[in-house]
Amino acid sequence: MAKLYFRYGAMGSSKSANALMVEYNYHERGKKALLVKPQLDTRDEDAYVSSRIGLKSKAVYLEKLTEMKDEELAAYDCVIVDEAQFAVKEQIEFLVHLVDDLNIPVICYGLRTDFKREFFEGSMWLMAWADVIEEIKTVCWCGKAATCNARFDEAGNMIRSGEQIVMGANDRYIAVCRKHHRSGQLK
């Protein structure tokens, strides 16, 4: 029986690397896995998922996935979605359709919350509807579990307001524990 998985973690917790490894494992076993990402994620070249450690693979946009016919989708043994926090409710509902109606496992990777510790739309619906929810762990500079994403400016000061979505990686964000997120202490 297929399931909808949500594997979440703070920035730098190897979510994309995990997604790429799962895709590789499916292909290594002679299975067809479809790697997907929202078009909003513009950090990598078009329709690619890449990790900080250098892994990279071709993907299709989530927006294109939702336009595919059920017959096309039935050819896949698994759908793997990176940056799932950027999905909207209707796209998460489509992923539920893949699981419940087409019996295709869907494994989503993404952030649970933004830099203000508020849910992204996609994450909120995945937390509500996923069959399996797993945390991918990383650590704060202090050694405690890093569960928060802190956004910072050019001077290294934590930013607490602004647009929810600002693309970036180590140049704009750092994972910290809740205590250091609350205090604004980034190192």
Number of C-alpha atoms within 10 A of each C-alpha: 7 16 17 24 22 26 25 27 24 30 25 21 20 19 24 22 21 17 26 22 14 17 20 16 13 15 14 10 8 10 15 16 21 21 25 25 27 23 16 14 21 13 12 11 10 13 19 18 25 20 17 12 9 7 13 16 14 15 19 18 18 24 15 12 20 17 9 10 9 13 9 9 17 13 13 15 18 24 22 21 29 28 23 29 26 21 25 16 15 12 19 25 15 15 26 22 15 23 21 15 11 16 16 24 22 23 23 28 28 28 27 27 22 21 25 17 15 13 17 21 17 24 30 18 19 29 17 10 16 21 14 13 17 12 17 18 16 20 16 21 16 12 10 14 16 25 27 28 25 28 27 19 11 8 6 14 13 20 15 14 9 10 7 13 12 13 12 13 13 12 12 17 24 23 26 28 23 18 14 19 24 13 9 17 15 20 10
